[in-house]
Amino acid sequence: MKIQDKNIVVTGAASGIGKALAKSFSNHNANSIVLVDIDENALKASASEVNGLAIVGDISNEESIVEIINKSNDHMNSIDIFCSNAGIGGAPGLINTTEDDWQKIWQVNVMSHIYAAKHLIPQMIKQGEGYLVNTASAAGLLTQIGSAGYSVTKSAAISFAEWLKITYGERGIGVSCLCPQGVSTSMVNDAPQVIKDIVSIDGILEPEVVAEDVIHAIENDEFLITPHKQVMKYIQMKSSQPDVWISAMQSLQEQFIEGIRAAAPDDYKLTQEETTKD
């Protein structure tokens, strides 16, 4: 699908990848852009840069997603491309996570994609075409050391995007799934040092670079977007030699164990004796 003259919605658009996506769509001559976020002040500033409409909304809530879609349709008359981009890092580890921790990260990182697709696909099929871009993470393909919640939800987001592509790809619905490693966004820049060190192993990309990869994928109907090219090699190793892959990840974990243990101490007790002292 060509970007020119299309009506586009981007969530998580106040900063980072979402803001960069809005700018790239504008540079590629999109007709109209709606930007969505919960950070009203930053959102309005981003929207003003691309002459877009700012909609403050909570993408983890289904009613809010419906409202966002309705307002976007009222503003643009249609939605050609919807970038479900918002996401959170969530709580580290596993042992000390709460039900609220899991519910929150599940709603934002998974259900937001499901709600958007559920309410957009009938409209897109009726209009004859449409495109969904779901932002996940390379962590969903490879696992995020030190964070069960992030790993699980990003993996689920990729699985859902794949299901959408299989189910609706031959009915005029394009689907792409964005899976970067480290990107210079607040999620990375404001994270604990150990997270920065882990995600920067293959380099930190600027959001603008990632956004252009998304543009290319949409215009060429490519499903998996991996801005860090090493990710595809990792996937091949993981699928062909799973035990070797897990050993390699365990070795990587050991390199960063002090920082990981500081963030999630009960998950990384040194010995059985240390654990039983509790």
SULNORMO-V135245 format. One record per residue. RES is the residue in one letter. SS is DSSP state (helix for helix, strand for strand, loop for the rest). PHI is phi in whole degrees, 0 to 359 (NA if undefined). OMEGA is omega as a letter, one per 40 degrees, with the letter a starting at -180 (none if undefined). Layout:
res=RES ss=SS phi=PHI omega=OMEGA
res=RES ss=SS phi=PHI omega=OMEGA
This chain:
res=M ss=loop phi=NA omega=i
res=K ss=loop phi=285 omega=a
res=I ss=loop phi=283 omega=a
res=Q ss=loop phi=305 omega=i
res=D ss=loop phi=71 omega=a
res=K ss=loop phi=268 omega=i
res=N ss=strand phi=262 omega=a
res=I ss=strand phi=227 omega=i
res=V ss=strand phi=242 omega=i
res=V ss=strand phi=232 omega=i
res=T ss=strand phi=265 omega=a
res=G ss=loop phi=62 omega=a
res=A ss=loop phi=262 omega=a
res=A ss=loop phi=286 omega=a
res=S ss=loop phi=199 omega=i
res=G ss=helix phi=60 omega=a
res=I ss=helix phi=297 omega=a
res=G ss=helix phi=299 omega=i
res=K ss=helix phi=297 omega=i
res=A ss=helix phi=295 omega=i
res=L ss=helix phi=298 omega=i
res=A ss=helix phi=302 omega=i
res=K ss=helix phi=296 omega=a
res=S ss=helix phi=294 omega=i
res=F ss=helix phi=298 omega=i
res=S ss=helix phi=297 omega=i
res=N ss=helix phi=295 omega=i
res=H ss=loop phi=265 omega=i
res=N ss=loop phi=68 omega=i
res=A ss=loop phi=299 omega=a
res=N ss=loop phi=287 omega=a
res=S ss=strand phi=208 omega=a
res=I ss=strand phi=228 omega=i
res=V ss=strand phi=252 omega=a
res=L ss=strand phi=248 omega=a
res=V ss=strand phi=234 omega=i
res=D ss=strand phi=191 omega=i
res=I ss=loop phi=264 omega=i
res=D ss=loop phi=271 omega=a
res=E ss=helix phi=299 omega=a
res=N ss=helix phi=295 omega=i
res=A ss=helix phi=295 omega=i
res=L ss=helix phi=297 omega=a
res=K ss=helix phi=297 omega=i
res=A ss=helix phi=295 omega=i
res=S ss=helix phi=295 omega=a
res=A ss=helix phi=296 omega=a
res=S ss=helix phi=295 omega=a
res=E ss=helix phi=288 omega=a
res=V ss=loop phi=239 omega=a
res=N ss=loop phi=54 omega=a
res=G ss=loop phi=255 omega=i
res=L ss=strand phi=266 omega=i
res=A ss=strand phi=266 omega=i
res=I ss=strand phi=236 omega=i
res=V ss=strand phi=279 omega=a
res=G ss=loop phi=200 omega=i
res=D ss=loop phi=260 omega=a
res=I ss=loop phi=287 omega=i
res=S ss=loop phi=278 omega=a
res=N ss=loop phi=247 omega=a
res=E ss=helix phi=297 omega=i
res=E ss=helix phi=298 omega=i
res=S ss=helix phi=293 omega=i
res=I ss=helix phi=298 omega=i
res=V ss=helix phi=300 omega=i
res=E ss=helix phi=296 omega=i
res=I ss=helix phi=299 omega=i
res=I ss=helix phi=296 omega=a
res=N ss=helix phi=296 omega=i
res=K ss=helix phi=296 omega=i
res=S ss=helix phi=293 omega=i
res=N ss=helix phi=296 omega=i
res=D ss=helix phi=297 omega=a
res=H ss=helix phi=282 omega=a
res=M ss=helix phi=246 omega=a
res=N ss=loop phi=76 omega=i
res=S ss=loop phi=197 omega=i
res=I ss=loop phi=234 omega=i
res=D ss=loop phi=269 omega=a
res=I ss=strand phi=228 omega=i
res=F ss=strand phi=236 omega=i
res=C ss=strand phi=259 omega=i
res=S ss=strand phi=274 omega=a
res=N ss=loop phi=252 omega=a
res=A ss=loop phi=295 omega=i
res=G ss=loop phi=197 omega=i
res=I ss=loop phi=227 omega=a
res=G ss=loop phi=276 omega=i
res=G ss=loop phi=75 omega=a
res=A ss=loop phi=282 omega=i
res=P ss=loop phi=283 omega=i
res=G ss=strand phi=65 omega=i
res=L ss=loop phi=219 omega=a
res=I ss=loop phi=303 omega=a
res=N ss=loop phi=264 omega=i
res=T ss=loop phi=285 omega=a
res=T ss=loop phi=250 omega=i
res=E ss=helix phi=300 omega=i
res=D ss=helix phi=296 omega=i
res=D ss=helix phi=302 omega=a
res=W ss=helix phi=292 omega=a
res=Q ss=helix phi=296 omega=a
res=K ss=helix phi=295 omega=a
res=I ss=helix phi=290 omega=i
res=W ss=helix phi=293 omega=a
res=Q ss=helix phi=297 omega=a
res=V ss=helix phi=284 omega=a
res=N ss=helix phi=275 omega=a
res=V ss=helix phi=236 omega=a
res=M ss=helix phi=295 omega=i
res=S ss=helix phi=300 omega=i
res=H ss=helix phi=293 omega=a
res=I ss=helix phi=295 omega=i
res=Y ss=helix phi=300 omega=a
res=A ss=helix phi=299 omega=a
res=A ss=helix phi=296 omega=a
res=K ss=helix phi=304 omega=a
res=H ss=helix phi=264 omega=a
res=L ss=helix phi=264 omega=a
res=I ss=helix phi=300 omega=i
res=P ss=helix phi=302 omega=i
res=Q ss=helix phi=295 omega=a
res=M ss=helix phi=292 omega=i
res=I ss=helix phi=296 omega=i
res=K ss=helix phi=298 omega=a
res=Q ss=helix phi=277 omega=i
res=G ss=loop phi=99 omega=i
res=E ss=loop phi=191 omega=i
res=G ss=strand phi=177 omega=a
res=Y ss=strand phi=219 omega=i
res=L ss=strand phi=245 omega=i
res=V ss=strand phi=243 omega=i
res=N ss=strand phi=253 omega=i
res=T ss=strand phi=275 omega=i
res=A ss=loop phi=245 omega=a
res=S ss=loop phi=185 omega=i
res=A ss=helix phi=300 omega=i
res=A ss=helix phi=299 omega=i
res=G ss=helix phi=287 omega=i
res=L ss=helix phi=270 omega=a
res=L ss=helix phi=240 omega=a
res=T ss=loop phi=92 omega=i
res=Q ss=loop phi=258 omega=i
res=I ss=loop phi=301 omega=i
res=G ss=loop phi=88 omega=a
res=S ss=strand phi=213 omega=i
res=A ss=helix phi=293 omega=a
res=G ss=helix phi=299 omega=a
res=Y ss=helix phi=294 omega=i
res=S ss=helix phi=300 omega=a
res=V ss=helix phi=294 omega=a
res=T ss=helix phi=289 omega=i
res=K ss=helix phi=289 omega=i
res=S ss=helix phi=295 omega=i
res=A ss=helix phi=296 omega=i
res=A ss=helix phi=297 omega=i
res=I ss=helix phi=293 omega=i
res=S ss=helix phi=299 omega=i
res=F ss=helix phi=294 omega=i
res=A ss=helix phi=299 omega=i
res=E ss=helix phi=297 omega=i
res=W ss=helix phi=299 omega=i
res=L ss=helix phi=300 omega=a
res=K ss=helix phi=296 omega=i
res=I ss=helix phi=295 omega=a
res=T ss=helix phi=282 omega=a
res=Y ss=helix phi=242 omega=a
res=G ss=helix phi=299 omega=i
res=E ss=helix phi=263 omega=i
res=R ss=helix phi=241 omega=i
res=G ss=loop phi=93 omega=a
res=I ss=strand phi=257 omega=i
res=G ss=strand phi=277 omega=i
res=V ss=strand phi=221 omega=i
res=S ss=strand phi=232 omega=i
res=C ss=strand phi=236 omega=a
res=L ss=strand phi=270 omega=a
res=C ss=loop phi=227 omega=i
res=P ss=loop phi=277 omega=i
res=Q ss=loop phi=268 omega=a
res=G ss=loop phi=289 omega=i
res=V ss=strand phi=231 omega=a
res=S ss=loop phi=286 omega=i
res=T ss=loop phi=233 omega=i
res=S ss=helix phi=297 omega=i
res=M ss=helix phi=299 omega=i
res=V ss=helix phi=271 omega=a
res=N ss=helix phi=295 omega=a
res=D ss=loop phi=263 omega=a
res=A ss=loop phi=281 omega=i
res=P ss=loop phi=304 omega=a
res=Q ss=helix phi=303 omega=a
res=V ss=helix phi=297 omega=i
res=I ss=helix phi=293 omega=i
res=K ss=helix phi=302 omega=a
res=D ss=helix phi=296 omega=a
res=I ss=helix phi=292 omega=a
res=V ss=helix phi=284 omega=a
res=S ss=loop phi=264 omega=a
res=I ss=loop phi=305 omega=i
res=D ss=loop phi=257 omega=i
res=G ss=loop phi=98 omega=i
res=I ss=loop phi=257 omega=i
res=L ss=strand phi=266 omega=i
res=E ss=loop phi=282 omega=a
res=P ss=helix phi=304 omega=a
res=E ss=helix phi=296 omega=i
res=V ss=helix phi=293 omega=i
res=V ss=helix phi=297 omega=a
res=A ss=helix phi=298 omega=i
res=E ss=helix phi=293 omega=i
res=D ss=helix phi=296 omega=i
res=V ss=helix phi=294 omega=i
res=I ss=helix phi=304 omega=a
res=H ss=helix phi=300 omega=a
res=A ss=helix phi=295 omega=i
res=I ss=helix phi=297 omega=a
res=E ss=helix phi=288 omega=i
res=N ss=helix phi=243 omega=i
res=D ss=loop phi=51 omega=i
res=E ss=loop phi=258 omega=a
res=F ss=loop phi=284 omega=a
res=L ss=strand phi=266 omega=i
res=I ss=strand phi=251 omega=a
res=T ss=loop phi=237 omega=a
res=P ss=loop phi=303 omega=i
res=H ss=loop phi=273 omega=a
res=K ss=loop phi=294 omega=i
res=Q ss=helix phi=296 omega=a
res=V ss=helix phi=301 omega=a
res=M ss=helix phi=296 omega=i
res=K ss=helix phi=293 omega=i
res=Y ss=helix phi=295 omega=i
res=I ss=helix phi=299 omega=i
res=Q ss=helix phi=298 omega=i
res=M ss=helix phi=296 omega=a
res=K ss=helix phi=299 omega=a
res=S ss=helix phi=283 omega=a
res=S ss=helix phi=268 omega=a
res=Q ss=loop phi=221 omega=a
res=P ss=helix phi=301 omega=a
res=D ss=helix phi=290 omega=i
res=V ss=helix phi=296 omega=i
res=W ss=helix phi=297 omega=a
res=I ss=helix phi=297 omega=i
res=S ss=helix phi=298 omega=i
res=A ss=helix phi=294 omega=i
res=M ss=helix phi=291 omega=i
res=Q ss=helix phi=295 omega=i
res=S ss=helix phi=294 omega=i
res=L ss=helix phi=296 omega=i
res=Q ss=helix phi=303 omega=a
res=E ss=helix phi=297 omega=i
res=Q ss=helix phi=296 omega=a
res=F ss=loop phi=246 omega=a
res=I ss=helix phi=298 omega=a
res=E ss=helix phi=296 omega=i
res=G ss=helix phi=292 omega=i
res=I ss=helix phi=295 omega=a
res=R ss=helix phi=297 omega=i
res=A ss=helix phi=295 omega=a
res=A ss=helix phi=280 omega=a
res=A ss=loop phi=221 omega=a
res=P ss=helix phi=300 omega=a
res=D ss=helix phi=287 omega=i
res=D ss=helix phi=275 omega=a
res=Y ss=loop phi=229 omega=i
res=K ss=loop phi=299 omega=a
res=L ss=loop phi=288 omega=a
res=T ss=loop phi=221 omega=i
res=Q ss=helix phi=298 omega=i
res=E ss=helix phi=299 omega=i
res=E ss=helix phi=297 omega=a
res=T ss=helix phi=291 omega=a
res=T ss=helix phi=287 omega=i
res=K ss=loop phi=297 omega=i
res=D ss=loop phi=289 omega=none
